[in-house]
Amino acid sequence: MPRYPSNLERYAAQVCYFRRRSVELEMNSFGFPLFVYSYSSRGFPDLPERYIATQDLAPVHLVSLYDVYYYLRHLDIPNPLQSRPMIRFFDSGRYEGDVLVAYDDRSLGLVDQIRQSQAAFARIGVQHIRRDLLLHPNGMAPDGLAEAIADGAPDIDIIGLTEKDIGYPWFIAASYIAQLRTKLDALFERYIPIHIFGCFDPLTIPYLFFSGADIFDGLAWMRHYFHDGHAFYGKEFEHSTSPETLLEPARAMRSLLAHNVEELKCLRADLRYAVLTHDVSQFERCVEDLKAFEVATSSQHAASRKDTRCTTGEKDGR
């Protein structure tokens, strides 16, 4: 007897087909999904020491220009023209880099955010740099957001959203990204990556990646201990390393962060493998959850439409 694919298998194949276009694209020789390792002085007064200890471990960095000026300007931050592939994200200002993130102001309306960001990009005038348009939807639906971008920034390179802005819990965020990805693909002839700021949790990343996001960053790799797809309290690492390492704080810090980088590299490789081979066995729970939410949402919408028809019929006397 022939074996017919289950609904879940068909859904998994659909998700992988949907994501393949992203995985086959590259930025500075790095394929998507792109993991960006954030650095910040906020909560990390030892930022220079952390940056020095890990800049050779993390291939893609995000630093604020405030921190570059006040904390890191005495350091020899690598030149992007060096032989080792490198991407640097800067969140605003007149600095040369690989990706420049627009200055964001959530107090402005969406159209004004786009207009202000476009004006800032134009003033900077740095050539051969990608522009990351960080926006706060402020309640705007995904379709409306995509249309506003198409109208106000049709030539933008990357669209950025914060994890906090796209909704909570995870399935609300995943739904928002899936709708936004679908609308962007319909409006633009080219592929525009979606960057989720503040999302570096190894459990959340697959949900948003399979929904349509491409770039992830955050400080979680500095704060937590990553193991087997989960983020644990940092002190848990003490039980997974040698006592000799823990006696030297600088060595212990580098060891923990190096471990987290390797965990994230493996996650990224697994996501790419899943899409390219249509083998989602490592992310079966994630795909099941996404499918279950899709089914529940479809049923809810169908019931809502039925209720609307019934109410309309009662008003019409039918």
Secondary structure by P-SEA (a helix, b strand, c coil): cbbbbcaaaaaaaaaaaaaccccccccccccccbbbbbbccccccaaaaaaaaccccccbbbbbcccccccccccccccccccccbbbbbccccccccbbbccccccccaaaaaaaaaaaaaaaccccbbbbbccccccccaaaaaaaaaaccccccbbbbccccccccaaaaaaaaaaaaaaaaaaccbbbbbbbcccccccaaaaaaaacccccccccccccccccccccccccccccccaaaaacaaaaaaaaaaaaaaaaaaaaaaaaaaaaacccccaaaaaaaaaaaaaaaaaaaaaaaaaaaaaaaaaacc
